[in-house]
Amino acid sequence: MLGLGIAEYALILGAVCLVHVLLLAINRQVGKMLRLPTADLKALVFVTSQKTLPISVAVLTGIEYDTGSAVIVLLMFHFMQIFMDSSIASYLHRKTD
């Protein structure tokens, strides 16, 4: 497991969730400041908080050091962001029906 233990993975998981929630909150506030319609606000919140996994991996491949652990973090971040956004979108869909 690349020298990382369960505690480190739990810490990484918590950190990636926190970063994603902060990005969602910031994007929501910006959308509200712009006075976007509800549908546009929802789109802005989700689209602007998405990170691009292929670009991140491409950047890592250009680094000359061992980046094995960093790739794991990127994959965890990508998975959690998809999971969290899917859950939030499902909740919002049920709430508006």
N, C-alpha and C positions, 0 to 999 in steps of 0.2 A: 504493500500500500504506500509506496514511495516514502517510507520513513515517517508517515503521519499516523497518529493514533486516533482512536475514536473521539477523544476529547478535542483534538485539533479539527477533525471533520465537523463536529458539532459546532465549534466556534465559527468555522468558515460558513456553515449553513446559516447560523444566526446572523452573521455579518452580511451575507448576500441578501437575505430577506430584509434586513434593515435598510440596506442601500436601495433596494428596489422600492420599498414602501416610501422612503424619503423622496425618491424620484417621482413616484406616482403623486405624492402630496404636492411637491413643487409644481409639477405640470398642471395639476388641478387648479392650484392658486393662480398660475399664469393664465389659464383658460378663463377663470372667473374674472380676472383683471381685464382681459380682452372682451369680456361680456359675450362670449360665444354662446350660440344656441346649445341646448342640452346634447343633441346628437353630435355636434361638432366637438363639444367639450369632452364627451366620452372618447371619441376618436383620438383627440389630441392627447389625452391622458395615457391611453394604451400605446399609441404609436411612438410617442416621444420617449417613453420609458424603455422601449425595446433596445437591446444591445445586439450587435451583429456578431454572432459567433465566428463565422468564417474570417472576418476582418481581424478579430482578436487573435485567432490562431495564426493568421498570416503575420501579424506583428511579432508574435512569440517566436515564430520560426526564424525571424531576422535577428533574434538575440543570440549571442554566442555562448550563453551559459546554459546549464541544465534547467529546462523549464517544465519538466515533467509534472511537478506539483502545481504549477501555474495552470497547466491544461486542465487538471482536475478541478481547480477552482472555477475556471471558465465554464466547464461542463455543468458543474453544480449551479452556477449562476444562471445559465441558460435554462436548465431544467426547472429550477425554482421559479424563475420569472414566468415561464409558460404555465406552470401549475397555478401560481398565484393569480395571474391574469385571467386564466380560464375560470377559476373559482369566483373571482370578482365579477367577471362578465356574466356568468351564470346567475349570480345573486342579483345583479342589476336587471337582468332580463326578467327574472321571476318577480322582482319588485315592481316593474313597470307593467306587467300583465294584469 
